[in-house]
Amino acid sequence: MSSPSARVGSGSERRSLYDQITAKIIAELEAGRVPWAQPWGTSAGKARVAMPINVATGRRYSGVNVLILWGAVIENGFSSQGFLTFRQALGLGGAVRKGERGVNVVYADRFTPEYAERDAAGTGEKPRTIPFLKRFTVFNVEQCEGLPAEPMAGAAPVETDLIEPRVEALIRSTGIDFRVGGDRAFYAPAEDYVRVPPPQAYFEPINWHRTALHELGHATGHASRLKRDLSGIFGTKKYAFEELVAEMSAAFTCATLGVVPTVRHADYLGAWLEVLREDNRAIVRAASAASKAADYLLGFLSAEGVPAGMATDPTLPPVQELASKHRGLDGGARLAAF
């Protein structure tokens, strides 16, 4: 059985780990499968839509680990999104079944060596930090025995008319200028607003949610929020990278809210592959940025998991009402409450 954890310290070891992760993602994309759009709740994907979680700590996995663990759930036919290490299973009174193979996840951080602190104390400069990756092997709860009842079941897929209320309330609570109308979806960085066509413009209205959260993902990069580089123009690697961030951010947010849209932006696959092939750290950086974007948006959820906007002034125009005014595709509306 593989070691539960190992520090990957040298530059060559880190590059090797990045190469392994990137190669797996590239293989998925080349096969026409998008790692952040999984067939949840079907015969191919038995688990409910949800973010993978460490059942021992209750913490959600983030960044590229989400893609790695979602892939493991689908590949192995697990019906649970719960994972834990070998030692954590023992700590909960259970054990990993003999012969089971785990999946590697990674933890990235920086540390300050003692000599750097000493040198900095003498010069008055900030001590130099060294990056490291730590590799952990985790197992799905279905690979274990003797564990207590699993404390998470994932969000049940939502029933939706046109716009799912939790998504609508989350959009409202972010305070981002969100407009419904027109015939294309985009985020305008200079004016800092999002525009999305009405739900009835989509062949499958559930996909309106993914589009809305994708564009809100872009909006999190504004200088007043997470300060990402949004200067890329269409056709550039910088543009493709930001699209990758927004697409994964939307997938993470949808999963948290229990929304199961289909994947979009298949036309970006070539650009994404080009970016990943040239930079073995790109998928790790993009997934990390996507997690931060999703966390920013989901930070507007209350402690009970309900967006603060659920209790907003009923006199303000909801997205549903504005959407109903746009049966055609040539209109536009600004939500005053946003």
Stockholm file with secondary structure:
# STOCKHOLM 1.0

chainA/1-338         MSSPSARVGSGSERRSLYDQITAKIIAELEAGRVPWAQPWGTSAGKARVAMPINVATGRRYSGVNVLILWGAVIENGFSSQGFLTFRQALGLGGAVRKGERGVNVVYADRFTPEYAERDAAGTGEKPRTIPFLKRFTVFNVEQCEGLPAEPMAGAAPVETDLIEPRVEALIRSTGIDFRVGGDRAFYAPAEDYVRVPPPQAYFEPINWHRTALHELGHATGHASRLKRDLSGIFGTKKYAFEELVAEMSAAFTCATLGVVPTVRHADYLGAWLEVLREDNRAIVRAASAASKAADYLLGFLSAEGVPAGMATDPTLPPVQELASKHRGLDGGARLAAF
#=GR chainA/1-338 SS CCCSEEEECSHHHHHHHHHHHHHHHHHHHHTTCCTTSCCTTSSSCCSCSCCCEETTTCCBCCTHHHHHHHHHHHHHTCSCCEEEEHHHHHHTTCEECTTCCCEEEEEEEEECCHHHHHHHHHHCSCCCCEEEEEEEEEEEGGGEESCCCCSCCCCCCCCCSSSCHHHHHHHHHHCCEEEECSSSCEEETTTTEEEECCGGGSSSTTHHHHHHHHHHHHHTTSTTTTCCCCCCCTTSHHHHHHHHHHHHHHHHHHHHHTCCCCCCCGGGHHHHHHHHHHCTTHHHHHHHHHHHHHHHHHTTBCTTSCBGGGGSCTTSCCHHHHHHTCSSSSCCCBCTTC
#=GC SS_cons         CCCSEEEECSHHHHHHHHHHHHHHHHHHHHTTCCTTSCCTTSSSCCSCSCCCEETTTCCBCCTHHHHHHHHHHHHHTCSCCEEEEHHHHHHTTCEECTTCCCEEEEEEEEECCHHHHHHHHHHCSCCCCEEEEEEEEEEEGGGEESCCCCSCCCCCCCCCSSSCHHHHHHHHHHCCEEEECSSSCEEETTTTEEEECCGGGSSSTTHHHHHHHHHHHHHTTSTTTTCCCCCCCTTSHHHHHHHHHHHHHHHHHHHHHTCCCCCCCGGGHHHHHHHHHHCTTHHHHHHHHHHHHHHHHHTTBCTTSCBGGGGSCTTSCCHHHHHHTCSSSSCCCBCTTC
//
